Amino acid sequence: MNAPPLSKRRRLEAQPVDGELDTGASDEQQAMDIEEEALIALIEHRSKEVEYLHKRVAYYKNELEEEEKRLRESQQKLVLLRSKNRARKSQTQTEEPRLDPDLNISNPFIKITKPDITFRKRETSSPNQPQSKPPSVILDVKQEDDEPNKVAVESVSKGLTSSNCSAGESFVDNLKGDKTKQKQNEKGVDDAQDRGATIIPDKKEKKDLIPTISCYSSPSTINCQTSAVISCQHKRKMRSLVLSPCNEKLFATSALDGAINLWQLEDRGSSAVLLSTDIGLSPKQRRWAEDVAWHPDGKSIISVYTADGGDSQISILNLNEQKENSRVRFLEENPHVKGVINCITFMPWEDNSFATCGDDHAVIFWLEKERVNSWKPNVLHSRIHSSSVMGVAGMQQKKIVISVGTDKRIVGFDVQAETVEYKHQLESKCMSVLPNPCDLNLFMVQSGTLEKQLRLFDIRAGKKEVHWLGWKQEKSESQSALIKQSWSPNGLYISSGSVDPAIHIFDIRYNSHQPLQSLNAHKNRVFKAAWHHTLPLLISISSDLNIGLHKTD
């Protein structure tokens, strides 16, 4: 009678063993599922890496083809230059042609190629030959002081086709006298060019950089080191920094003391010397320049002021004027209605023009007249923005003027069609706009959102934001409108000042929002760090009254 209970007990004891087997199988299945998910994630990650590497290979393949093309073009130019030099040397070995009275005077019969030029009266010259004054020659390209100006020599030789040697002798004497005056003048731009400054090319190669934005998983290497910190020679804080568009050695600074200082770089940016100081305070209220811009021809700097009190709004600093009291001239036109004029920017178009914007919500378009330093203003719009317009710039692919303001709006206005081509609104105020120098469709907007200060947009993509960049701000809870940015010449890097103080450098190809490098070179806030056009150099200005020169490798 005891057997049945014993068998039941055995069956009950066997059930937990089966449960343990089921639990073990489920744990094993769960582990396999986890491993499978991990492998899937790893495959997705490596697929993205492969795709990214394919993009890099295609990008660098394209870069290689372009560099090879440039190399071939440079080699062809070198061969052509050497052939011209050989032809010129062969001509110098031949006997210099003499004046033929029967030769048609409309053809050039004197060609001077010797370095040392002396004109002497020939006793055999006809006394009845007509005396005519040679045309004036403008020396656009200057060379070293100890080298002869061959371009000027060729121009002189062409100008003597209808004059005798006595006229040529007096003309060369005047030319030498003018050059002596240029050496004695420390304030002229030509004086800086005589020291060997090169001319910056006008046109830059255009590229499609938008596909490369945020596609690099690892940052590129750029080493920025401070080479010199010099006193700005201003009595009050600096406001603006501009680089000459024509001369790689010149840059200018403006400050609250009303002065505009002209500087010359030396030793490829290792140091800088002050060339001149011009006071540009407004006539009535004695206001300083709020912003400055360099004319594309390199001969003048234009400043903007305020529209309050009936004061002058625009001044022109003529850098080629020798008289100190005549270098600064104010325009009579005052199109802005009220408030501060916040920005002035030249348009990247063939005709000389610039745009200004201010607290009166208006954007003014200025077109140069036939007369030199004469401008005609035209109101593009004054009711699209509902508050102060802080920044303005021109796009290159179409005649579109981009304006941004504290009303958080980004507006693209077509100058030819006189219509709004682009419109967008951010979550915070906009303080400046800066088109990319190489990509025709890419532009950057500085916003007031902390850690998202720099926003990149494609004008073709409507309201879509391509990428954003920023930094953690420690010393202030708001973004200052006095902080400015600058694109590198290749359009891949952005430099920005800050209140921290630091110079932040970003690579738009890096898939991170943080700076590639932060350089601490000043004691107080950095207003701007501008990339040089041709040299591996950054130039910065700060409220510590110093100018920083930083080499970039």
Secondary structure, 3 states (H helix, E strand, C coil): CCHHHHHHHHHHHHHHHHHHHHHHHHHHHHHHHHHHHHHHHHHHHHHHHHHHHHHHHHHHHHHHHHHHHHHHHHHHHHHHHHHHHHHHHHHHHCCCCCCCCCCCCCCCCCCCCCCCCCCCCCCCCCCCCCCCCCCCCCCCCCCCCCCCCHHHHHHHHHHCCCCCHHHHHHHHHHHHHHHHHHHHCCCCHHHHHHCCCCECCCCCCCCCCHHHCCCECCCCCCCEEEEEEEECCCCCCEEEEEECCCECCEEEEEECCCEEEEEEEECCCCEEEEEEEEECCCCCCCCCCCEEEECCCCCEEEEECECHHHCCCEEEEECCCCCHHHCEEECCCCCCCCCEEEEEEECCCCCCEEEEEECCCCEEEEEECCCCCCEEEEEEECCCCCCCEEEEEECCCCCEEEEEECCCEEEEEECCCCEEEEEEECCCCEEEEEECCCCCCEEEEEECCCCCCEEEEEHHHCCCEEEEECCCCCCCCCCCCCCCEEECCCCCEEEECECCCCEEEEECCECCCCCCEEECCCCCCEEEEEECCCCCEEEEEECCCEEEEEEEC
